[in-house]
Amino acid sequence: MTDFKFLSSDKLVQMSKFGENLKVVANFSDKEYKYDNDIIKSNSLIIYDKNKKTVYSPHDIKNN
């Protein structure tokens, strides 16, 4: 990890950076959070890998 920041005053939105091209913004709150031009849903994260974005949300996983 090359950088870490709390992005919200309640510390529930966090950014972790790994090297030059990989960054994760995680929203542990129960509200949406606007980061740059993206909206991060509650309890979700976005992985920024160079020019690629991957959204992860446990809400999208279905139980079998």
Order of alpha helices (4+ residues) and beta strands (2+ residues): beta-beta-beta-beta-beta-beta-beta
